Amino acid sequence: MTGYFITFEGGEGAGKTSALNIVAQRLTEQGYPITVTREPGGITIAEKIRAIILDREHTEMDARTEALLYAAARRQHLIEKVKPALSEGKIVLCDRFVDSSMAYQGYARGLGIDEIYHINQFAIDQFMPDLTLFFDIEPSVGLARIKRNQERELNRLDLEKIAFHEQVYQGYQILLGKFPNRIKAIDARLELKDVVELAYQRVLDHIR
Ligand code: TYD
């Protein structure tokens, strides 16, 4: 028995994490076996790596170091949590995966999408999501949402300038073109309840 690995992607303030939690709750109510997790993190070692990467004081972090730390966290999370859950037949909903590295480190940091895909192979061994939902919203709109949400703590990457987030968005557009069968765009400018409905239907279409 093997489950489904479904990832949620997008820039800051796209609402993907809120949507992921609501979709997970609805699927659970329908009786589907769901595991919710996130990157970087999801397990002890990867959460520790996450704290290093996102620490606002680590302004001196080199872009390649950042890319390698994300890949290291990814490896441990995949082996320790994602794959075991999939072999139990779970539907794993994961907040971010290798597409984030390709968009943020590969495109926005300028390390190259193909190079980042390549270095990540050491961590993931060709293992890719069955389905990826891209929460599509212009960075200026997404960032304005984050600013309004006072409870949210800003991390090192949130603090990047708008030009960086525009680059991340362009990076995701390239990935949509590169992986059209796997990545599906969701219009994240809509109200959260409509965004959730679109995401929920996409997931159901895939697993039915
Ligand atoms: P998080 O607070 O989880 O952000 P969000 O709510 O936007 O998902 O922080 C994760 C940050 O790490 C986010 O800015 C995106 C970035 N990131 C990368 O740059 N590369 C990666 O491979 C991953 C997984 C995340």
Residues whose N, C-alpha, C, O or C-beta is under 5 A from the ligand:
A	BS01	TYD	G11 E12 E39 P40 Y70 R96 F97 S100 S101 Y104 L157 D158
